[in-house]
Amino acid sequence: MEKSEHFSDYLFAKMGPPNSTTVHGSELPPKTTEHCQAPRELKGYRKWIDENLMLLVTLSGVSLGVILGFSLRSFHLHEDSIMLISYPGELFMRILKLMILPLVISSLIAGSASLNARMNGKIALRTLVYFASTSLLNAILGIALVTLIHPGDPDLHNSIDRSTDRRAAVNLLDSLLDLGRNVFPDNIFQASFQQAHTVYVPKPAVLHAFNETVNENVDETMVDESIEIEQGAEAQREEITEPALIRVIQYRSGTNTLGIVFFCLVFGTFLGTIGSKGQVVVDFFAAIFEVVMKMVTCVMWLTPVGISSVIAGKILGVTDLHLVMAQLMWFILTVTIGVVLYQFIIMQAIYYVFVRRNPFKFYAGLIQAMLTAFATASTAAALPVTFRCINDKLRVDQRITRFVLPIGCNINMDGTALFISVASIFIAQMSGMTLGFGELVTVLLTSTAASMSSASVPSAALVLLLVVLTAIDAPVQDVTLLFAVDWFVDRIRTTNNMLGDCYAAAVVEALSRKELMALDAAAILYQELPISTPNGHVSLEGQTELDSTCTIPDAVIVDMNAIMNTVQQQQQYQQQQQRNGYVNHKN
């Protein structure tokens, strides 16, 4: 009887609300298939379209932008018309950049607070080693390709008009020192909108001080000697008028994301050590992260208009597209071959070696983020979309992605290292320079170091290229040759940068799997501990606060080996119980 009652309850629950009908005066039983609250499961191509709808929207925006840009070039539109075509894309870029700062701050603080200090140190070390290794690998790949293909033709050096700007005063030391100044900002609020950088300016008041010194030393009674002093002063004045430059630290507009990343990492790490007292703050930043991601989801429906406007405006803005592409075709081809080799061979091999999964399935899940990075030419602008793809589609641990992606967005520049190494040797080849082994090693090291100090903004690599050219004594003014094609090459290399961040998150997650499991186990164990006293001391049953010797300090230090041994013992015990139960049942 009890079973029949349970069965009837189940039957009525499956039938749904009453929906009886009357036919010929007799009431029919309700239809069980109508007004059912369970959603219908999509199958076939409809399921595929539903899962990849956002990808199709992004791909349609890129295709529409390319078609629109090349179609309108024959009309020779006015600058105002091109500006109006680019305007929706400008607004789209501004909205994406608007979300970068709250996204970076919330993700880093929430991510680093969810781990302990020792775990943060291990993840940071693995992340930095991976970034430095892949950047060095890209620089080696670029040098090998540009040496084999040899795209630099000396005849091209004279066929394109070049500006006659004099050598810029830049070197690798200034770039590295500026990197340190930006990592450790002196004002966190100023870091939100300004970056520190070194500039060379003429030494002030040199001539005035020199004239006063000469006038004080001139004796009025020595007329003949005064003429010689004036002649000597004229000669020295001509030498002084030559560039006498000094280093000056100035601030330029732009978010100092490196400084904000460092502050948030330290803040989140110490926030995680104060236990329950800081949980409110952690929940606050986690809520901000979720809100920003929901905003990103809404903004992505504007992708067809925004991305197509950006790409069409860039294509229409190039003066002579066919001539530039024809003259620099081998340079573009060399960079493209390097990007393709790294993405489809080297990167997939690295993923398979460390993660032991299908790398191309992981690559397919990042196509939407890659198209966004290609359209915006900025890993920072594509960061919200990257978070959405790697968390929702690929299910990488959020504690790792919130930690690795914001750092990689500013440090990991694999495509930039490849581009700088190719571009510097390309310019040297056009100038007829023969680079020896020492110069190639210099290009390798300076390209890697300069790429890690690159800003995550469009065309930032052209500024860093001056550093490498100065190191090998190549003509700096020839950088202007690459401005005509950088709008396209920048988009290609940005996809390398973005994918490098995502693959780094997957590799670091695989290397940190034991620590993450230990943290999960520790969270479960600590949830089962007795309620603590107001002073944070755990009172066990039958003990007072003063008698208790089992205390948990505010800064919890998790013994990973002990927890992993406990978890393994529990698993072995459960397996033994299952075996014993199976034997008893068989008997």
C-alpha positions in Angstrom: 0.0 0.0 0.0 2.8 2.3 0.8 4.5 1.6 -2.5 1.3 2.3 -4.4 1.0 5.7 -2.7 4.6 6.6 -3.6 4.0 5.5 -7.2 0.8 7.6 -7.5 2.6 10.7 -6.1 5.3 10.1 -8.7 2.7 9.6 -11.5 0.8 12.8 -10.7 4.1 14.8 -10.4 5.0 13.6 -13.9 1.6 14.4 -15.3 1.9 18.2 -14.6 -1.1 20.5 -14.1 -4.6 19.3 -15.0 -5.6 19.9 -18.5 -8.8 17.9 -18.9 -11.0 18.1 -22.0 -14.6 17.1 -22.6 -15.6 15.1 -25.7 -19.3 14.1 -26.2 -20.1 15.0 -22.6 -17.4 12.7 -21.1 -14.3 14.1 -19.5 -10.9 12.8 -20.8 -7.9 12.3 -18.6 -5.3 15.1 -18.6 -2.5 15.1 -21.2 0.8 14.4 -19.5 2.9 15.9 -22.3 1.4 19.4 -22.2 2.5 22.3 -19.9 5.6 20.3 -18.9 8.1 22.5 -17.1 11.2 20.5 -18.2 13.0 22.1 -21.2 13.2 20.2 -24.4 16.7 18.9 -25.1 18.1 20.1 -28.4 19.7 17.6 -30.8 21.7 17.6 -33.9 22.7 20.9 -35.6 20.3 22.9 -33.3 22.3 21.8 -30.3 25.6 22.7 -32.0 24.2 26.2 -33.0 23.0 26.8 -29.5 26.4 25.9 -28.0 28.4 27.9 -30.5 26.1 30.8 -31.1 28.4 33.4 -29.7 31.3 32.0 -31.8 29.2 32.3 -34.9 28.3 35.9 -34.0 32.0 36.8 -33.5 33.0 35.1 -36.8 30.3 36.9 -38.7 31.6 40.2 -37.3 35.1 39.5 -38.5 34.0 38.4 -42.0 31.6 41.3 -42.4 34.4 43.8 -41.5 36.8 42.3 -44.0 34.2 42.3 -46.8 33.0 45.8 -46.0 36.5 47.2 -45.8 37.6 45.9 -49.1 34.3 46.7 -50.9 34.3 50.3 -49.8 38.0 51.0 -50.8 37.0 51.5 -54.4 34.8 54.5 -53.5 37.7 56.5 -52.0 35.7 57.7 -49.0 36.4 60.9 -47.2 38.1 60.9 -43.8 34.8 61.9 -42.1 33.1 58.9 -43.7 35.8 56.5 -42.5 35.6 58.0 -39.1 31.8 57.4 -38.9 32.3 53.8 -40.1 34.9 53.3 -37.3 32.9 55.0 -34.6 30.8 52.0 -33.5 34.0 50.0 -33.2 35.6 52.8 -31.2 32.6 52.6 -28.7 32.9 48.8 -28.6 36.6 49.0 -27.7 35.9 51.7 -25.1 33.3 49.4 -23.4 35.7 46.4 -23.4 38.5 48.6 -21.9 36.1 50.0 -19.3 35.8 46.5 -17.8 39.5 45.7 -17.7 40.4 47.4 -14.5 37.5 46.1 -12.3 37.9 42.7 -13.9 41.7 42.5 -13.1 41.3 43.8 -9.6 38.4 41.5 -8.6 39.8 38.4 -10.3 43.3 38.7 -8.7 42.1 39.5 -5.2 39.4 36.8 -5.2 41.8 34.3 -6.9 44.8 34.9 -4.7 42.7 35.0 -1.5 41.3 31.5 -2.3 44.8 30.1 -2.1 47.3 30.2 0.7 50.5 32.2 0.6 52.6 29.1 -0.2 50.3 28.1 -3.0 50.4 31.6 -4.5 54.2 31.6 -4.5 54.3 28.2 -6.3 51.7 29.3 -8.9 53.5 32.6 -9.5 56.8 30.9 -9.9 55.4 28.3 -12.4 53.6 31.0 -14.3 56.7 33.3 -14.6 58.9 30.4 -15.7 56.4 29.3 -18.3 56.0 32.9 -19.6 59.8 33.4 -19.8 60.4 30.0 -21.5 57.7 30.5 -24.2 58.8 34.0 -24.9 62.4 32.8 -25.4 61.1 30.0 -27.6 59.2 32.4 -29.8 62.3 34.6 -30.2 64.3 31.6 -31.2 61.7 30.6 -33.7 61.6 34.1 -35.2 65.3 34.3 -35.6 65.4 30.9 -37.3 62.6 31.8 -39.7 64.0 35.2 -40.7 67.4 33.7 -41.2 66.1 31.0 -43.5 63.6 33.0 -45.4 65.6 36.2 -45.6 62.7 38.6 -46.3 64.9 41.7 -46.1 65.8 42.9 -49.6 68.3 45.8 -49.8 66.5 47.1 -52.9 63.3 47.6 -50.8 65.3 49.9 -48.6 65.5 52.6 -51.3 62.1 52.0 -52.9 60.0 53.2 -49.9 60.1 56.7 -48.6 61.5 56.8 -45.1 61.5 59.6 -42.5 64.8 61.1 -41.5 64.2 61.0 -37.8 67.4 60.9 -35.8 68.2 57.9 -33.6 66.0 57.7 -30.6 67.7 57.6 -27.2 66.4 54.2 -25.9 68.2 51.2 -24.5 67.3 48.0 -22.7 68.4 49.2 -19.3 65.8 52.0 -19.4 63.1 49.5 -20.4 64.0 47.2 -17.5 64.2 50.0 -15.0 60.8 51.3 -16.2 59.4 47.8 -15.8 60.5 47.8 -12.1 59.1 51.3 -11.6 55.7 50.3 -12.9 55.6 47.0 -11.0 56.2 49.0 -7.7 54.1 52.2 -8.2 54.4 54.9 -5.6 50.7 55.8 -5.9 48.1 53.1 -6.5 45.5 55.7 -7.6 47.9 57.2 -10.1 48.6 53.8 -11.4 45.0 53.6 -12.6 45.6 56.2 -15.3 49.4 56.8 -15.7 52.6 54.9 -16.3 56.2 55.8 -15.5 58.7 55.9 -18.4 62.2 57.2 -19.1 62.6 60.1 -21.5 65.7 62.0 -22.6 65.6 65.8 -22.6 68.2 68.4 -23.2 70.2 69.4 -20.1 68.6 72.7 -18.8 70.4 76.0 -18.4 73.8 74.7 -19.5 74.6 77.6 -21.8 73.5 80.2 -19.2 75.7 78.7 -16.5 78.6 78.4 -18.8 78.4 82.1 -19.8 78.2 83.2 -16.1 81.4 81.1 -15.4 83.2 82.7 -18.3 82.2 86.3 -17.3 83.4 85.8 -13.7 86.8 84.6 -14.8 87.5 87.4 -17.3 89.8 90.1 -16.0 89.0 93.6 -17.3 92.6 94.5 -17.6 93.4 91.6 -19.9 91.9 92.7 -23.1 93.9 90.5 -25.3 93.2 87.4 -23.3 89.5 88.2 -23.3 89.4 87.9 -27.1 91.0 84.4 -26.9 88.5 83.5 -24.1 85.6 84.5 -26.3 86.9 82.5 -29.2 87.3 79.5 -26.9 83.8 80.1 -25.5 82.3 80.1 -29.0 84.0 76.8 -29.8 82.8 75.2 -26.5 79.4 76.7 -27.0 79.1 74.9 -30.4 80.0 71.6 -28.7 77.5 72.2 -25.9 74.7 72.9 -28.3 75.1 69.2 -29.5 72.7 66.9 -27.8 73.5 66.8 -24.1 70.6 64.7 -22.9 69.7 63.5 -19.4 67.3 60.9 -18.2 64.1 62.1 -16.7 61.3 60.0 -15.3 57.9 61.2 -16.6 54.4 59.8 -16.5 52.3 59.2 -19.6 48.6 58.4 -19.9 47.6 54.8 -19.7 46.7 52.3 -17.0 49.7 50.9 -15.1 48.2 47.4 -15.0 51.5 45.9 -13.8 51.5 47.9 -10.6 47.8 47.1 -10.0 48.5 43.4 -10.6 51.3 43.4 -8.0 49.2 45.3 -5.4 46.2 43.0 -5.9 48.3 39.9 -5.6 49.9 41.0 -2.4 46.6 42.3 -1.0 44.7 39.1 -1.9 47.5 36.9 -0.5 47.4 38.6 2.9 43.6 38.8 2.8 43.5 35.0 2.6 45.6 34.6 5.7 43.2 36.4 8.1 40.6 33.7 7.9 36.9 34.4 8.4 37.5 38.0 9.2 38.4 38.7 5.5 35.7 36.5 4.0 33.3 39.4 3.6 35.9 41.2 1.5 36.6 38.1 -0.6 32.9 37.7 -1.3 32.7 41.3 -2.3 35.3 41.0 -5.0 34.0 37.6 -6.1 30.6 39.3 -6.6 32.2 42.1 -8.6 33.8 39.5 -10.8 30.5 37.8 -11.4 28.8 41.1 -12.2 31.5 42.1 -14.7 31.3 38.7 -16.4 27.5 39.2 -16.8 28.1 42.6 -18.3 30.6 41.0 -20.7 28.0 38.5 -21.8 25.6 41.4 -22.7 28.3 43.4 -24.5 29.3 40.4 -26.7 26.0 40.5 -28.5 27.3 43.8 -29.9 30.2 41.9 -31.5 29.0 41.9 -35.1 28.7 45.7 -35.2 31.7 46.5 -33.1 34.3 44.1 -34.6 33.2 44.7 -38.2 33.5 48.4 -37.6 37.0 48.1 -36.2 38.3 45.9 -39.0 36.6 47.9 -41.8 37.9 51.2 -40.4 41.5 49.8 -40.3 41.3 48.5 -43.9 39.9 51.8 -45.2 42.5 53.8 -43.3 45.5 52.4 -45.2 46.5 54.7 -48.0 47.9 52.2 -50.6 47.1 48.8 -49.4 48.1 46.8 -52.4 51.5 48.5 -52.8 52.4 48.1 -49.1 51.3 44.4 -49.1 53.3 43.6 -52.2 56.5 45.3 -51.0 56.4 43.8 -47.4 54.8 40.5 -48.4 57.8 38.4 -47.4 58.0 40.1 -44.0 54.3 39.4 -43.3 54.6 35.9 -44.6 57.6 35.2 -42.2 55.7 36.4 -39.1 52.5 34.5 -40.2 54.5 31.3 -40.6 56.0 31.7 -37.2 52.6 32.3 -35.6 51.1 29.2 -37.3 54.0 26.9 -36.4 53.8 28.0 -32.8 50.1 27.7 -32.4 49.5 24.4 -34.2 52.7 22.5 -33.4 54.7 23.9 -30.5 51.8 25.0 -28.3 49.8 21.9 -28.9 52.9 19.7 -28.0 53.4 21.7 -24.8 49.8 21.2 -23.8 49.9 17.5 -24.5 53.1 16.9 -22.6 51.9 18.6 -19.4 48.1 18.1 -19.5 47.8 14.7 -21.4 44.6 15.7 -23.2 43.5 16.5 -26.7 45.1 19.9 -27.3 43.0 20.8 -30.4 39.8 20.5 -28.5 41.2 23.0 -26.0 42.2 25.2 -29.0 38.7 25.0 -30.5 37.2 26.3 -27.3 39.3 29.5 -27.5 38.3 30.5 -31.1 35.9 33.2 -30.0 38.5 34.8 -27.7 41.1 34.5 -30.4 38.8 36.3 -33.0 38.1 39.0 -30.4 41.9 39.5 -29.8 42.4 39.5 -33.6 39.8 42.3 -34.1 40.8 44.4 -31.1 44.6 43.8 -31.4 44.9 43.9 -27.6 45.0 41.0 -25.1 43.7 43.4 -22.4 40.6 44.3 -24.5 40.0 40.6 -25.1 40.5 39.6 -21.5 36.8 39.6 -20.5 36.0 37.3 -23.4 39.0 35.1 -22.6 37.7 34.7 -19.0 34.3 33.7 -20.4 35.7 31.1 -22.7 38.2 29.5 -20.4 35.9 29.4 -17.4 32.5 28.5 -19.0 33.6 26.3 -21.9 36.9 24.8 -21.0 36.2 24.5 -17.2 39.7 25.5 -16.1 39.9 26.0 -12.3 38.9 29.6 -11.6 41.5 29.9 -8.8 44.2 29.4 -11.5 42.6 31.5 -14.3 41.9 34.5 -12.0 45.6 34.3 -11.0 47.3 33.6 -14.4 45.3 35.5 -17.0 45.6 39.0 -15.6 49.4 38.5 -15.1 49.8 37.0 -18.6 47.9 39.8 -20.1 50.7 42.2 -19.1 53.8 40.0 -19.1 53.3 37.1 -21.5 53.9 38.5 -25.0 54.9 35.4 -27.1 53.8 37.0 -30.4 55.6 40.2 -29.6 58.9 38.3 -29.0 58.5 36.6 -32.3 57.7 39.9 -34.1 60.5 41.9 -32.6 63.1 39.2 -33.4 61.9 39.0 -37.0 61.5 42.7 -37.5 64.9 43.7 -36.1 66.8 41.2 -38.4 64.5 42.2 -41.3 65.6 45.8 -41.0 69.2 44.8 -40.6 68.9 42.7 -43.8 67.5 45.6 -45.7 70.4 47.8 -44.6 72.9 45.2 -45.9 74.1 44.3 -42.4 75.6 40.9 -41.7 74.8 39.7 -38.2 77.2 37.3 -36.5 76.4 34.9 -33.7 77.0 37.5 -31.1 74.5 39.9 -32.6 71.9 37.1 -33.0 72.3 36.2 -29.3 71.8 39.9 -28.5 68.6 40.0 -30.6 67.4 36.8 -28.8 67.9 38.2 -25.3 66.8 41.7 -25.9 63.6 40.5 -27.8 62.7 38.3 -24.9 63.3 41.0 -22.2 61.6 43.7 -24.2 58.5 41.6 -24.9 58.0 41.0 -21.2 58.0 44.8 -20.6 55.6 45.4 -23.4 52.3 47.2 -22.8 49.1 45.4 -23.7 48.0 48.0 -26.2 48.0 48.1 -30.0 51.3 48.7 -31.8 53.3 48.7 -28.5 55.9 46.4 -30.1 57.1 49.1 -32.5 58.4 51.2 -29.6 60.2 48.1 -28.1 61.7 47.4 -31.5 63.8 50.5 -31.1 65.5 48.9 -28.1 66.7 45.9 -30.1 67.8 48.0 -33.1 69.8 50.2 -30.8 71.5 47.1 -29.3 72.7 45.8 -32.7 73.4 49.3 -34.1 70.8 49.0 -36.9 69.1 52.1 -38.4 66.3 53.1 -36.1 64.5 55.3 -38.6 63.6 52.3 -40.7 61.0 51.3 -38.1 58.6 53.6 -40.0 58.6 51.1 -42.8 56.6 48.7 -40.6 53.9 51.2 -39.6 52.1 50.6 -42.9 51.6 46.9 -42.1 51.6 46.8 -38.3 47.8 47.2 -38.2 47.6 43.7 -39.7 50.7 42.0 -38.2 49.7 43.3 -34.8 46.4 41.3 -35.0 48.2 38.1 -35.9 50.8 38.3 -33.1 48.1 39.3 -30.5 46.4 35.9 -31.0 49.7 34.3 -30.0 49.8 36.4 -26.8 46.2 35.6 -25.9 46.5 31.8 -26.6 49.8 31.8 -24.6 47.9 33.1 -21.5 45.2 30.4 -21.8 47.6 27.5 -22.4 49.7 28.8 -19.4 46.6 28.6 -17.2 46.0 25.0 -18.4 49.6 23.9 -17.8 49.8 25.6 -14.4 46.6 23.9 -13.4 48.0 20.5 -14.4 51.2 21.2 -12.5 49.3 22.4 -9.4 46.6 19.7 -9.4 47.9 18.0 -6.2 48.0 21.3 -4.3 44.5 22.2 -5.5 43.2 18.8 -4.3 44.9 19.4 -1.0 43.3 22.8 -0.6 39.9 21.3 -1.4 40.5 18.5 1.2 41.6 21.1 3.7 38.5 23.1 3.2 36.4 20.0 3.9 38.4 19.1 7.0 38.2 22.6 8.4 34.5 22.8 7.9 34.1 19.8 10.2 36.2 21.4 13.1 34.4 22.6 16.2 33.2 26.1 16.6 36.0 28.4 17.6 36.0 30.9 20.5 36.0 34.7 19.9 39.8 34.6 20.2 40.1 32.1 17.4 41.0 29.1 19.7 39.2 25.9 19.0 37.5 24.4 22.1 37.3 20.7 22.0 34.7 18.7 23.9 35.5 18.5 27.6 38.1 21.3 27.4 38.1 25.0 28.3 39.7 27.6 26.2 42.7 27.8 28.5 43.1 24.0 28.7 42.8 23.4 25.0 46.1 22.7 23.2 44.6 22.4 19.7 44.5 25.9 18.2 44.3 27.1 14.7 46.0 30.5 14.1 44.6 33.1 11.8 47.2 32.5 9.2 46.5 28.8 8.4 49.4 26.8 7.1 48.2 23.8 5.2 50.4 20.7 5.3 49.9 19.4 1.8 51.6 16.0 2.4 49.6 15.3 5.5 46.3 16.1 3.9 47.1 14.1 0.8 48.0 11.1 2.9 44.7 11.5 4.8 42.8 11.7 1.5 44.6 8.6 0.2 43.9 6.7 3.4 40.2 7.5 3.2 40.0 6.4 -0.4 41.8 3.1 0.5 39.5 2.5 3.4 36.4 3.1 1.2 37.7 0.7 -1.4 38.4 -1.9 1.2 34.8 -1.5 2.6 33.4 -1.9 -0.9 35.4 -5.1 -1.4 34.3 -6.5 1.9 30.7 -5.7 1.1 31.0 -7.4 -2.2 32.5 -10.6 -0.6 29.8 -10.7 2.0 27.1 -10.3 -0.6 28.6 -13.1 -2.7 28.8 -15.4 0.3 
